[in-house]
Amino acid sequence: MDAISPTIINLIIFVLAIYVGYHVVWTVTPALHTPLMAVTNAISAIVIVGAMLAAALTETGLGKSMGVLAVALAAVNIFGGFLVTRRMLEMFKKKDKPAKAAEGSK
């Protein structure tokens, strides 16, 4: 019996990761979104390091281009995560009443 190709194993892992990730993300309540975004940013930083290592160790052009694509997508994910987290945290800040408008109406 022949061994299964590493490419097929990697493809299976990739498809399962997409499936599990989709179901995990869509079942999160909005109240937990901000803490999970911080964890997601940390995981994306690890993904960038892993993608750079994987791209450096490959010998084919396809492997290197997939590594560069993984780095780019993880960087976009981190940047977007910080933007979303900042916007969500701004919603919880107290809004100051304009002092000049209140004094001018007296």
SULPEVEN-V917321 format. One record per residue. N is the residue number from 1. RES is the residue in one letter. SS is DSSP state (helix for helix, strand for strand, loop for the rest). PHI is phi in degrees with one decimal (999 if undefined). D_FIRST is the distance of its C-alpha to the first C-alpha in whole Angstrom. Layout:
<<N	RES	SS	PHI	D_FIRST> <N	RES	SS	PHI	D_FIRST>>
//
This chain:
<<1	M	loop	999	0> <2	D	loop	-80.6	4> <3	A	loop	-74.6	7> <4	I	loop	-76.2	9> <5	S	loop	-63.0	12> <6	P	helix	-59.3	15> <7	T	helix	-64.6	17> <8	I	helix	-66.4	16> <9	I	helix	-62.2	16> <10	N	helix	-64.2	20> <11	L	helix	-66.1	21> <12	I	helix	-62.9	20> <13	I	helix	-62.3	22> <14	F	helix	-62.3	25> <15	V	helix	-65.3	25> <16	L	helix	-64.6	25> <17	A	helix	-64.1	28> <18	I	helix	-63.2	30> <19	Y	helix	-62.5	30> <20	V	helix	-65.8	31> <21	G	helix	-60.7	33> <22	Y	helix	-60.9	35> <23	H	helix	-70.3	35> <24	V	helix	-69.4	37> <25	V	helix	-66.6	39> <26	W	helix	-78.1	40> <27	T	loop	-101.7	41> <28	V	loop	-79.9	43> <29	T	loop	-75.2	47> <30	P	helix	-60.1	49> <31	A	helix	-66.6	51> <32	L	helix	-93.4	48> <33	H	helix	-63.8	47> <34	T	helix	-64.2	49> <35	P	helix	-63.2	48> <36	L	helix	-71.2	44> <37	M	helix	-64.8	45> <38	A	helix	-64.2	46> <39	V	helix	-67.1	42> <40	T	helix	-63.2	41> <41	N	helix	-63.9	43> <42	A	helix	-66.4	42> <43	I	helix	-65.5	38> <44	S	helix	-64.4	38> <45	A	helix	-65.3	40> <46	I	helix	-67.2	37> <47	V	helix	-62.6	35> <48	I	helix	-61.7	37> <49	V	helix	-63.5	36> <50	G	helix	-64.1	32> <51	A	helix	-66.9	32> <52	M	helix	-65.7	35> <53	L	helix	-65.7	32> <54	A	helix	-64.3	29> <55	A	helix	-67.4	31> <56	A	helix	-71.5	33> <57	L	helix	-89.9	29> <58	T	loop	-80.4	28> <59	E	loop	-109.1	28> <60	T	loop	-97.7	28> <61	G	helix	-67.4	31> <62	L	helix	-63.3	29> <63	G	helix	-63.6	28> <64	K	helix	-66.7	31> <65	S	helix	-69.2	33> <66	M	helix	-67.2	31> <67	G	helix	-65.8	32> <68	V	helix	-65.4	36> <69	L	helix	-63.2	35> <70	A	helix	-63.9	34> <71	V	helix	-63.7	37> <72	A	helix	-63.7	39> <73	L	helix	-66.9	38> <74	A	helix	-66.9	38> <75	A	helix	-65.8	42> <76	V	helix	-64.0	43> <77	N	helix	-63.4	42> <78	I	helix	-64.7	44> <79	F	helix	-60.6	47> <80	G	helix	-64.1	47> <81	G	helix	-63.4	46> <82	F	helix	-66.3	49> <83	L	helix	-64.7	51> <84	V	helix	-65.3	50> <85	T	helix	-62.8	51> <86	R	helix	-63.2	54> <87	R	helix	-64.8	55> <88	M	helix	-68.5	55> <89	L	helix	-69.1	56> <90	E	helix	-66.4	59> <91	M	loop	-67.5	60> <92	F	loop	-93.5	61> <93	K	loop	-75.3	63> <94	K	loop	-75.1	67> <95	K	loop	-93.0	69> <96	D	loop	-78.5	72> <97	K	loop	-76.1	75> <98	P	loop	-63.2	77> <99	A	helix	-71.1	80> <100	K	helix	-67.4	82> <101	A	helix	-67.4	82> <102	A	helix	-71.6	83> <103	E	helix	-73.9	86> <104	G	helix	-71.1	87> <105	S	loop	-85.0	88> <106	K	loop	-76.9	90>>
//
